[in-house]
Amino acid sequence: MKLLPIQLASVNISLAFKMEKISLIRENESLQKANDRLKYEKELLMKNKNLAEGQINALTKSLATTHKDLKDKKNQIQDVKHAWEQQRKELNDRRDEIASLKKHVDISGSVQDPVSNSVDFAQPQTFENYKEEIKSLQKEIERLNAEERNIPNKGDSSRAENESTYTEEKVVEMDENKTLITHPMEPAGPVDSNVLSAPVQTFDNSTHNPEEKLAEPVMNLSNSNDVFPSGGTLSQQNEKPPSEYIGLHSKPENPSSGPAPENMGLGTIQILADALPKIVPYVLINHREELIPLIMCAIERHPDNATRDSLTHTLFNLIKRPDEQQRRIIMDACVSLAKNFGEVRTETEILPQCWEQINHMYEERRLLVAQSCGELAEFVRSEICDSLILSIIQQLIEDPATVVREAAAHNLALLLPHFPHMDKYFKVEELMFQLACDPSGVVVETTLKELLPAIINWGNKLDHILRVLISHILASAERCPPLSGVEGSVESHLRALGEEDRWNLDVLLRILADLIPYVHQKAIETCPFSSVSESNGTIFSISVLGLYAGGHVEWPAFEWMHADCFSGLIQLACMLPQKEDSLRNRTTNFLLAVSEHFGESYSKHVMVPIFMVAVGDAADLTFFPPYIHSRIEGLKPRTDVAQRLAILGILPLLLAGVLGCPGKHEQLADYLRKLLVEGAAKENQSTTHNNDIVNAVRFLCTFEEHHSLIFDILWEMVVSSNIELKISAANILKAIVTYVSTKVASAHVLPALITLGSDQSVNVKNASIDALGAVAQHFKNDMIVDKIRVQMDAFLEDGSHETTMAVVRSLVAAVPNTTERFRDYILEFHVEINS
């Protein structure tokens, strides 16, 4: 019969090893399949790589050929430009020659005989020579014009030069047909130098109508008395100049006969507006932002509404999927247009483009809409901000893309200062809570950092936000199903939280923590005791709390925290299961922040009494007004179920969040000793109650700053003569193993468990064995594992059946998670038992 326990232990270990072997075989098979799949994928990737390399080589060759062709084209262009410059230089030289010859012709034709009263006839030979020279010059001009037409230049300078050449030809033809008769003698009077140089200036400075500039010096020469001092006249057959001569050389009344600058500007804008939609598709996407100044100019100046709408649509759709920098450029263009447009044109021309893009298939375009809502708000009427633009933002908040919802939150914060009144406050507050419960962390961060402060500053309704927030927190927990359907049980009050509910509660508690500075500031601003000055850096001193406790004045901003907020958090804590440490931790951090902001006096005389009453202990309510005593007393648990819920949910908050704040080290130590030492020494304490207290201490250990205090108290329990205290100490050490470091485990946990393992009580030994097994599962340090192995050998040498079974259970539980050396030790133990 004595061998039966050992055989059972051997069977258990054999089963454990077989299960481990089966799991390893299955894992090996799955790894083999995964390996085959990876090999197949590797082959596919190699094939794709070879194919891609072939395509890259082909593209590289094509690119090299393209570069070579481009270089050849550039060389050809340079050659053409060089030839054009040569031709242009030659043309200018010819023009200089023509100008000088024409001046000579004009002077020769205008000078007459000062002695004779009439001019007989010109020298035939000289006149013939001039005609031949003029004809040769005309031919040369025609040749140069033909060459110039072949030059590939369409610029304004070429057109001006052609006009000048045409004018020169026309003037030369006129002079050739003149029948002016001259004598070969020198002029009797001096010739004005300005008159002689006028034709040269005309050709050097061509204007819109060079013929008119040429006519002026010719007429001056014909009518000057200085040139003809003796009153010489034209020949009889040419006493009156022909009509075409007068028309050619007469000075116009309006020297600037070209089109008006306004008409030219409108024409240019029209050309630009017609050309831009055709140019944009052929410009590379990465360079299309360079067209934005032209598009802006056309939008701003074009007179036609339909054309402006089309160009604004082109601006918004300039890039298919604009990145952040491109969106910034487009948005800056829209803001610039809005500044110049004014409210009416911004509302009628730019905002409709936003509305059209709101359901676009690409999130980048919808993101552009969100950006425009916030940045264009200052350029439209305030009535549009809380109607049309708010509707656009509201629709974007429902967008499936995370970046669009984030942008909607950011731009809603920018939009709020432009609302003309508070009619839409509750709608905006609802949108804020909707964004706060968004599944994306990025959206939540933007909401908490930007939108929440903006709503508080804009709406100035902090009290309403706080009331709605507490109701949302409690509603999020209450709508979750209970852990058990058995009415009246503890589990029926605890809620099974889903991932979404847990996320929402966490965010709402973060909002509550973010509002602490606002609550604190408002409580200070509304303090009714103006004669009391701040003490020790805080206004909530004992004297102020004493005045508040008199109950003679109302202080709702101060009273909300302990009358409404703490009671709501206590109600939430009683609905959270033991595993919800993250939410419990968030609540603890909130309580610590309240203690930091409101001061030590508030924490000691207000927070501690409320949570003491909530866990069922007595508390001093001296610093509360009489009318609030009943509300605080109502937090006290009245039934056994309520008492256990208080230990499960509220006690961890009291230890870590209220007594765990800086400055309460002694008070926390006293309360822990009362809870662990005095409470464990009491008789008739149920195991469930003890386990709930162990869980509360475990949660306190999640805060590293309390480890030293806890181990001091645990050591007092270890060296105590009370068996129940020792067992409780072993259970607490087992529970807190996962929250301590290797150094702390080696210095505090192992010595305490080894001491408990040497106790004469079998129950204490078994409790220490279970705790050592938990240490072996969590730590992989060789030194710790060696100490555990030595202690397990000592337990096995004891020969007690209960101790052996405890060792077997502990070792079997440690097999999957311990080190290889400890597994070898367990295998040796298995072989020893079988032998």
Buried (B, 14 or more C-beta within 10 A) or exposed (E): EEEEBBEBBBEBBEEBBEEEEEEEEEEEEEEEEEEEEEEEEEEEEEEEEEEEEEEEEEEEEEEEEEEEEEEEEEEEEEEEEEBBEEBBEEBEEBBEEBBEBBBEBBBBBBBBBBEEEEBEEBBEEEBEEBEEBBEEBBEEBEEBBEEBEEBEBEEEEBEBBEBBBBBBBBBBEBBBEBEBBBBEEEBBBEBBEEBBEBBBEBBEEBBEBBBBBBBBBBBBBBEBEEBBEEEBEBBEEBEEBEEEBEEBBEEEEEEEEEEEEEEEEBEEBBEBBEEBBEEBEEEEEEEBBEBBEBBBBBBBBBEEEEBBBBBBBBBBBBBEEBEEEBBBBBBEBBBBBBEEBEBEBBBEBBBBBBBBBBEBEEBBBBBBBBBBBBBBBBBBBBEBBBEBBBEBBBBBBEBEBBBBBBBBBBBBBBBBEBBEEEEBBEEBBEBBBBBBBBEBEEBBEBBBBBBBBBBBEBBEBBEEBBBBBBEBBBEBBEEBEBBBEEEEEBBBBBBEBEEEBBBBBBBBBBBBBBBBEBBBEBBBEEBEBEEBEEBEEBBBBBEBBBBBBEEEEEBEBBBBBBBBBBBBBBBBBBBBBBEBBEBBBBBBBBBBBBBBBBBBBBBBBBBBBBBBBBBBBEBEBEBBBEEBEEBBEEBBBEEEBBBBBBBBBBBBBBBBBBBBBEEBBEBBBEBBBEBBBEBBEEEEBEEEBBBBBBBBBBBBBBBEEBBEBBBEBBBBBBEBEEBBBBBBBBBBBBBBBBBBEBEBBBEBBBEBBBBBBEBEEBBBBBBBBBBBBBBBBBBBBEEBBEBBBEBBEEBBEBEBBBBBBBBBBBBBBBBEEBBEEBBEBBEEBBEEBEE
